[in-house]
């Protein structure tokens, strides 16, 4: 996209929103290129799986680069927090995984 920063979708046969939708769905959900081909066909668009693969190769790195600063910071360190609560007159344990980033914010 950097070498065509003025219009990265120039000379594409499909509209930019269709391309971005397919790339976003591929990145977000556990879909294959064939699944996306079937979804687009259900919506009246005949897009070959190879075309979707090429879109992914072309636009996914740029989308990842632009989205990365907006993602929530996490780390590899975490711990399990355990507490007991009363549910329906019976005490039960509640477990949750706590990321170290969350722990640092709460302890500060």
N, C-alpha and C positions, 0 to 999 in steps of 0.2 A: 504494500500500500504506500510505502514511503516514496517510491519512484513515480507514482501516479497520485500524489496527494491531493490534486485538484478534484479528481473524480475517480475513485478507485473502482467504480462499477462501470466505467466506460467500456463499450463494446460487448457487454454482456447481453445475452438474449432474454434474461429474466430481470424483473425489477429488483432493486436493491433490498426491499423489505422481504421478498421471498428468499433471497440468498441468505440474508442474515437470520431469518427464521429457521431455515434448515440447519445452519451452522450452530445456532444457539441451542436448538433441540438436540442436536448430536452431542454437544458438549454437556448439556444439563441432564439429559435422560439417557438411560442405557438402550439406545436405539442403534440399529445398524443402518448402513446406507440403503439397504433394501427396504427396511421398515420405513425410512423417510420417503423413499420412492413410492411406496404404497400409500402413505399418508397424503402425499402431494397428488397422487392419482385420484384419491377419493375426493379431493378438492377441485378436481378438474384440470390439473396441471400435469403434463407428462414430462417428468424430469428423470433422466437416467441416473442410476446409482453412481456411475463413473463421474458424471457432472457434479453430483453432490460431493464426491470425494475430492474433486479438483477445487471446489469452492472451499472445502475444509482446509485443504493444503494452502490455499491462497489467503484466506481471511482469518483463520483461527489464531495464528501467532499474533496478529495485530489486535484482535479482540482480547486475547489473554494479556497482552502488554497494557492495554488501556483499562482493563478491569482490575488488575492486580492491586493498584493503590487503594481501591475501594473495598477490598476484602478485609474481613476481620482478622486481626493478628492472632495466631495460635503458635504453640510450640509443641515439641515432642514430649514434654514433661507434663504429667497429669497425676492425679491421685483420686481415690475413691472417698467420697464423703458419705458417712453412714449416720442415720438418725432413726428414731422410732416415733411413730405417730399412731394415734388411736383412730381406727376405722371401724364403724359398726360395732362399737363397744369392745373391740379387740385390738390389742397392741400389735403392730406389724412394723417390720423394718423397711426403710426407704433408703435406697442406694442411688448415688448419682456420681458421674465422673466429672471432676473439676479440673479444668485446664489451669496450668500454672499462671497464665496471664490473668485469669479471673481471681485466683488466690492472691496474687500480688496487689490487685486493685482493692480487694476486700480487706486485706490486712494492713494496708497503708493508712 
